[in-house]
């Protein structure tokens, strides 16, 4: 019998919304504000900065860069009413290629789907322990042994955070609690007194005054304990939080429910 990995993490960064099943289309009708992130505010200046700093983006700017790219991708999605852009859309290709170059999970797969000659692009980067497949317009993210899965649209940003297994390979509740607690401490979240949106499960959040907002939930499946985080800057975090719950609705034991 294969030892069970007791704790996996999935990080969701300020997701937006698709027109696919179970996804609210409301945000596609409103403007996407540029976050006050300390990066060059104008689009052209931002991409010049990104080229100049390619390969040397400071650690404290990495997530801000990701969110800025997905702000532009969100705008693109609204122009297409949530549908996947045609292969002739070079702006879409360039956005996802830029995201892929800074290591955003899945961006390389979208760029290949938008390019007429995908074999000329670098092969998609594998994610150890996980299977990330893309069939426009949806990603399917599953564990490598298909014990759980979620689905999300091409302009969602989800990143597998890792997986832990106890050294002895034995699945016990004390070990499970230890691993979960480790992840929660690493992300700096604590228990909340009332679950958001009256949602089921255990919930945790970062202090309200911190510049990067974080929300976490623990989901127990037959063969896994998942710790799922939602991260974002003030404003976009609150606006897009309902769509975090859209993604949670696709979580299943095995494949996603989209």
C-alpha positions as a Markdown table, in Angstrom:
| # | Residue | x | y | z |
|---|---|---|---|---|
| 1 | Unk | 0.0 | 0.0 | 0.0 |
| 2 | Unk | 1.3 | 3.4 | -0.9 |
| 3 | Unk | 2.0 | 5.7 | 2.1 |
| 4 | Unk | -0.5 | 8.5 | 2.3 |
| 5 | Unk | 0.6 | 12.1 | 2.0 |
| 6 | Unk | -1.2 | 13.7 | 5.0 |
| 7 | Unk | -1.1 | 17.3 | 4.0 |
| 8 | Unk | -1.0 | 19.2 | 0.7 |
| 9 | Unk | -1.4 | 22.9 | 0.1 |
| 10 | Unk | -3.0 | 24.7 | -2.8 |
| 11 | Unk | -2.4 | 28.5 | -3.0 |
| 12 | Unk | -5.0 | 30.7 | -4.8 |
| 13 | Unk | -3.9 | 34.2 | -5.6 |
| 14 | Unk | -6.6 | 36.8 | -6.2 |
| 15 | Unk | -8.6 | 34.7 | -8.6 |
| 16 | Unk | -11.1 | 36.1 | -11.1 |
| 17 | Unk | -14.1 | 34.4 | -12.6 |
| 18 | Unk | -15.0 | 32.5 | -15.8 |
| 19 | Unk | -18.1 | 31.8 | -17.7 |
| 20 | Unk | -17.8 | 28.1 | -17.3 |
| 21 | Unk | -20.1 | 26.0 | -15.1 |
| 22 | Unk | -20.3 | 27.1 | -11.4 |
| 23 | Unk | -18.4 | 30.4 | -12.0 |
| 24 | Unk | -20.0 | 33.8 | -11.4 |
| 25 | Unk | -19.8 | 36.2 | -14.4 |
| 26 | Unk | -20.4 | 39.3 | -12.4 |
| 27 | Unk | -16.8 | 40.6 | -12.2 |
| 28 | Unk | -16.5 | 40.5 | -15.9 |
| 29 | Unk | -18.9 | 43.4 | -16.1 |
| 30 | Unk | -16.8 | 45.8 | -14.0 |
| 31 | Unk | -13.4 | 47.5 | -14.5 |
| 32 | Unk | -10.2 | 45.9 | -13.2 |
| 33 | Unk | -8.3 | 48.4 | -11.1 |
| 34 | Unk | -4.5 | 48.5 | -11.2 |
| 35 | Unk | -3.3 | 47.6 | -7.7 |
| 36 | Unk | -1.2 | 50.1 | -5.8 |
| 37 | Unk | 1.7 | 47.7 | -5.6 |
| 38 | Unk | 4.8 | 49.9 | -5.8 |
| 39 | Unk | 5.6 | 48.7 | -9.3 |
| 40 | Unk | 5.6 | 51.0 | -12.4 |
| 41 | Unk | 1.9 | 52.1 | -12.8 |
| 42 | Unk | 1.8 | 52.3 | -16.6 |
| 43 | Unk | 1.5 | 49.1 | -18.5 |
| 44 | Unk | 4.4 | 49.8 | -20.9 |
| 45 | Unk | 6.7 | 50.9 | -18.1 |
| 46 | Unk | 5.8 | 47.8 | -16.1 |
| 47 | Unk | 6.8 | 45.4 | -18.9 |
| 48 | Unk | 10.0 | 47.4 | -19.5 |
| 49 | Unk | 10.8 | 46.9 | -15.8 |
| 50 | Unk | 9.9 | 43.2 | -16.1 |
| 51 | Unk | 12.3 | 42.7 | -19.0 |
| 52 | Unk | 15.1 | 44.6 | -17.2 |
| 53 | Unk | 14.6 | 42.6 | -14.1 |
| 54 | Unk | 14.2 | 39.3 | -15.8 |
| 55 | Unk | 15.7 | 36.6 | -13.6 |
| 56 | Unk | 16.4 | 39.0 | -10.7 |
| 57 | Unk | 13.0 | 40.0 | -9.4 |
| 58 | Unk | 13.3 | 40.7 | -5.6 |
| 59 | Unk | 11.6 | 38.1 | -3.4 |
| 60 | Unk | 9.4 | 40.8 | -1.8 |
| 61 | Unk | 8.1 | 41.8 | -5.3 |
| 62 | Unk | 7.4 | 38.4 | -6.8 |
| 63 | Unk | 3.8 | 38.1 | -5.7 |
| 64 | Unk | 3.1 | 41.7 | -6.6 |
| 65 | Unk | 4.4 | 41.0 | -10.1 |
| 66 | Unk | 2.2 | 37.9 | -10.4 |
| 67 | Unk | -0.9 | 39.9 | -9.3 |
| 68 | Unk | -0.1 | 42.7 | -11.8 |
| 69 | Unk | 0.2 | 40.2 | -14.6 |
| 70 | Unk | -3.1 | 38.7 | -13.7 |
| 71 | Unk | -4.7 | 42.1 | -13.5 |
| 72 | Unk | -3.9 | 42.5 | -17.2 |
| 73 | Unk | -5.0 | 38.9 | -17.9 |
| 74 | Unk | -8.3 | 39.7 | -16.1 |
| 75 | Unk | -8.8 | 42.7 | -18.4 |
| 76 | Unk | -8.1 | 40.5 | -21.3 |
| 77 | Unk | -10.6 | 37.9 | -20.1 |
| 78 | Unk | -13.3 | 40.7 | -19.9 |
| 79 | Unk | -12.6 | 41.7 | -23.4 |
| 80 | Unk | -13.4 | 38.1 | -24.5 |
| 81 | Unk | -16.3 | 37.8 | -22.1 |
| 82 | Unk | -14.5 | 35.0 | -20.4 |
| 83 | Unk | -14.0 | 32.9 | -23.5 |
| 84 | Unk | -10.5 | 31.6 | -24.4 |
| 85 | Unk | -8.7 | 34.0 | -26.7 |
| 86 | Unk | -8.1 | 33.0 | -30.3 |
| 87 | Unk | -4.6 | 31.9 | -31.4 |
| 88 | Unk | -4.3 | 35.2 | -33.3 |
| 89 | Unk | -4.4 | 37.2 | -30.1 |
| 90 | Unk | -0.8 | 38.1 | -29.7 |
| 91 | Unk | -1.5 | 40.2 | -26.6 |
| 92 | Unk | -2.8 | 37.2 | -24.8 |
| 93 | Unk | 0.2 | 35.1 | -25.8 |
| 94 | Unk | 2.6 | 37.7 | -24.7 |
| 95 | Unk | 0.9 | 38.1 | -21.3 |
| 96 | Unk | 1.0 | 34.4 | -20.5 |
| 97 | Unk | 4.6 | 34.1 | -21.9 |
| 98 | Unk | 5.6 | 36.8 | -19.5 |
| 99 | Unk | 3.9 | 35.0 | -16.6 |
| 100 | Unk | 5.6 | 31.7 | -17.6 |
| 101 | Unk | 9.0 | 33.4 | -17.6 |
| 102 | Unk | 8.6 | 34.3 | -13.9 |
| 103 | Unk | 7.4 | 30.8 | -13.1 |
| 104 | Unk | 3.7 | 31.2 | -12.6 |
| 105 | Unk | 2.3 | 27.6 | -12.6 |
| 106 | Unk | 0.3 | 26.8 | -15.7 |
| 107 | Unk | 1.1 | 30.0 | -17.6 |
| 108 | Unk | 3.4 | 28.0 | -20.0 |
| 109 | Unk | 0.5 | 25.7 | -20.8 |
| 110 | Unk | -1.8 | 28.6 | -21.8 |
| 111 | Unk | 1.0 | 30.2 | -23.9 |
| 112 | Unk | 1.4 | 27.0 | -25.8 |
| 113 | Unk | -2.3 | 26.7 | -26.4 |
| 114 | Unk | -2.3 | 30.3 | -27.9 |
| 115 | Unk | 0.7 | 29.7 | -30.1 |
| 116 | Unk | 0.5 | 28.3 | -33.6 |
| 117 | Unk | 3.7 | 26.3 | -33.2 |
| 118 | Unk | 3.7 | 25.1 | -29.6 |
| 119 | Unk | 6.5 | 22.6 | -30.3 |
| 120 | Unk | 8.8 | 25.6 | -30.7 |
| 121 | Unk | 8.2 | 26.7 | -27.1 |
| 122 | Unk | 9.8 | 25.2 | -24.0 |
| 123 | Unk | 8.1 | 22.1 | -22.7 |
| 124 | Unk | 5.7 | 22.7 | -19.8 |
| 125 | Unk | 7.4 | 22.7 | -16.4 |
| 126 | Unk | 6.3 | 19.6 | -14.4 |
| 127 | Unk | 5.1 | 20.1 | -10.9 |
| 128 | Unk | 6.4 | 17.3 | -8.6 |
| 129 | Unk | 3.5 | 15.5 | -6.9 |
| 130 | Unk | 0.8 | 17.0 | -9.0 |
| 131 | Unk | -0.7 | 16.8 | -12.5 |
| 132 | Unk | -1.7 | 20.1 | -14.1 |
| 133 | Unk | -3.5 | 19.7 | -17.4 |
| 134 | Unk | -5.0 | 22.4 | -19.6 |
| 135 | Unk | -7.8 | 22.0 | -22.0 |
| 136 | Unk | -9.0 | 25.5 | -23.0 |
| 137 | Unk | -10.5 | 27.2 | -21.2 |
| 138 | Unk | -10.0 | 25.1 | -18.0 |
| 139 | Unk | -7.2 | 23.8 | -16.0 |
| 140 | Unk | -7.5 | 20.5 | -14.1 |
| 141 | Unk | -5.2 | 20.2 | -11.1 |
| 142 | Unk | -4.9 | 16.7 | -9.4 |
| 143 | Unk | -2.6 | 14.9 | -7.1 |
| 144 | Unk | -0.3 | 12.6 | -9.0 |
| 145 | Unk | -2.2 | 9.6 | -7.6 |
| 146 | Unk | -5.6 | 11.2 | -8.4 |
| 147 | Unk | -6.8 | 11.3 | -4.8 |
| 148 | Unk | -8.1 | 14.8 | -5.2 |
| 149 | Unk | -8.7 | 17.4 | -7.9 |
| 150 | Unk | -9.9 | 21.0 | -8.6 |
| 151 | Unk | -10.7 | 22.9 | -11.8 |
| 152 | Unk | -10.2 | 26.6 | -12.6 |
| 153 | Unk | -10.2 | 28.8 | -15.7 |
| 154 | Unk | -7.2 | 30.0 | -17.7 |
| 155 | Unk | -7.1 | 33.3 | -15.9 |
| 156 | Unk | -7.2 | 31.9 | -12.4 |
| 157 | Unk | -3.9 | 31.6 | -10.6 |
| 158 | Unk | -3.5 | 28.5 | -8.5 |
| 159 | Unk | -0.2 | 27.1 | -7.2 |
| 160 | Unk | 0.4 | 23.7 | -5.5 |
| 161 | Unk | 2.4 | 24.6 | -2.3 |
| 162 | Unk | 3.8 | 21.2 | -1.5 |
| 163 | Unk | 3.1 | 17.9 | 0.2 |
| 164 | Unk | 4.2 | 16.2 | 3.4 |
| 165 | Unk | 4.3 | 12.6 | 4.5 |
| 166 | Unk | 5.3 | 11.4 | 8.0 |
| 167 | Unk | 8.7 | 9.8 | 8.1 |
| 168 | Unk | 7.3 | 6.4 | 9.1 |
| 169 | Unk | 4.6 | 6.4 | 6.4 |
| 170 | Unk | 1.8 | 5.8 | 8.9 |
| 171 | Unk | -1.3 | 8.0 | 8.7 |
| 172 | Unk | -2.3 | 9.1 | 12.2 |
| 173 | Unk | -4.4 | 12.0 | 13.3 |
| 174 | Unk | -1.7 | 13.4 | 15.6 |
| 175 | Unk | 0.7 | 13.4 | 12.6 |
| 176 | Unk | -1.9 | 15.0 | 10.4 |
| 177 | Unk | -2.5 | 17.8 | 13.0 |
| 178 | Unk | 1.2 | 18.4 | 13.2 |
| 179 | Unk | 1.6 | 18.9 | 9.5 |
| 180 | Unk | -1.5 | 21.1 | 9.2 |
| 181 | Unk | -0.3 | 23.3 | 12.0 |
| 182 | Unk | 3.1 | 23.7 | 10.3 |
| 183 | Unk | 1.5 | 25.0 | 7.1 |
| 184 | Unk | -0.8 | 27.4 | 9.0 |
| 185 | Unk | 2.2 | 28.8 | 10.9 |
| 186 | Unk | 4.2 | 29.3 | 7.8 |
| 187 | Unk | 1.4 | 31.4 | 6.2 |
| 188 | Unk | 0.8 | 33.3 | 9.4 |
| 189 | Unk | -2.9 | 32.6 | 9.8 |
| 190 | Unk | -5.0 | 32.0 | 12.9 |
| 191 | Unk | -8.5 | 30.6 | 13.6 |
| 192 | Unk | -11.5 | 32.7 | 12.8 |
| 193 | Unk | -14.5 | 32.8 | 15.2 |
| 194 | Unk | -17.1 | 32.6 | 12.4 |
| 195 | Unk | -16.6 | 30.9 | 9.0 |
| 196 | Unk | -16.7 | 33.3 | 6.0 |
| 197 | Unk | -19.9 | 33.1 | 3.9 |
| 198 | Unk | -21.2 | 30.5 | 6.4 |
| 199 | Unk | -18.9 | 28.0 | 4.8 |
| 200 | Unk | -18.3 | 24.5 | 6.3 |
| 201 | Unk | -14.9 | 23.4 | 7.6 |
| 202 | Unk | -12.2 | 24.9 | 9.6 |
| 203 | Unk | -11.1 | 28.4 | 8.7 |
| 204 | Unk | -8.1 | 30.6 | 9.4 |
| 205 | Unk | -7.1 | 34.2 | 8.4 |
| 206 | Unk | -4.3 | 36.7 | 8.7 |
| 207 | Unk | -4.5 | 39.8 | 10.8 |
| 208 | Unk | -6.6 | 42.4 | 9.1 |
| 209 | Unk | -3.9 | 45.1 | 9.2 |
| 210 | Unk | -1.3 | 43.1 | 7.2 |
| 211 | Unk | -0.6 | 44.3 | 3.6 |
| 212 | Unk | -1.1 | 40.8 | 2.1 |
| 213 | Unk | -4.5 | 39.3 | 3.0 |
| 214 | Unk | -4.6 | 35.5 | 3.6 |
| 215 | Unk | -7.5 | 33.1 | 4.1 |
| 216 | Unk | -7.1 | 29.3 | 4.7 |
| 217 | Unk | -9.4 | 26.3 | 5.0 |
| 218 | Unk | -8.8 | 22.7 | 5.9 |
| 219 | Unk | -10.6 | 20.1 | 3.8 |
| 220 | Unk | -10.5 | 16.4 | 4.8 |
| 221 | Unk | -10.9 | 13.8 | 2.0 |
| 222 | Unk | -10.8 | 10.0 | 2.3 |
| 223 | Unk | -7.0 | 9.9 | 1.6 |
| 224 | Unk | -5.8 | 13.5 | 2.0 |
| 225 | Unk | -5.9 | 16.5 | 4.3 |
| 226 | Unk | -5.8 | 19.6 | 2.2 |
| 227 | Unk | -4.8 | 23.1 | 3.4 |
| 228 | Unk | -6.1 | 25.6 | 0.8 |
| 229 | Unk | -4.9 | 29.2 | 1.0 |
| 230 | Unk | -6.3 | 32.3 | -0.8 |
| 231 | Unk | -4.0 | 35.3 | -1.0 |
| 232 | Unk | -4.2 | 38.8 | -2.3 |
| 233 | Unk | -3.7 | 42.5 | -1.8 |
| 234 | Unk | -6.4 | 44.6 | -0.1 |
| 235 | Unk | -9.1 | 45.5 | -2.6 |
| 236 | Unk | -8.6 | 42.7 | -5.1 |
| 237 | Unk | -8.7 | 40.2 | -2.2 |
| 238 | Unk | -12.1 | 41.3 | -1.0 |
| 239 | Unk | -13.5 | 41.7 | -4.6 |
| 240 | Unk | -12.5 | 38.3 | -5.7 |
| 241 | Unk | -13.0 | 36.3 | -2.5 |
| 242 | Unk | -16.4 | 34.9 | -3.6 |
| 243 | Unk | -14.6 | 33.1 | -6.5 |
| 244 | Unk | -12.4 | 31.3 | -4.1 |
| 245 | Unk | -15.5 | 29.5 | -3.0 |
| 246 | Unk | -16.3 | 28.8 | -6.7 |
| 247 | Unk | -13.1 | 26.8 | -6.9 |
| 248 | Unk | -13.7 | 25.0 | -3.6 |
| 249 | Unk | -17.0 | 23.8 | -5.0 |
| 250 | Unk | -15.0 | 21.9 | -7.7 |
| 251 | Unk | -12.9 | 20.0 | -5.1 |
| 252 | Unk | -13.5 | 16.3 | -5.2 |
| 253 | Unk | -12.0 | 13.0 | -4.2 |
| 254 | Unk | -10.5 | 12.0 | -7.5 |
| 255 | Unk | -11.3 | 14.4 | -10.3 |
| 256 | Unk | -12.8 | 17.9 | -10.1 |
| 257 | Unk | -16.5 | 18.5 | -10.4 |
| 258 | Unk | -16.4 | 21.2 | -13.1 |
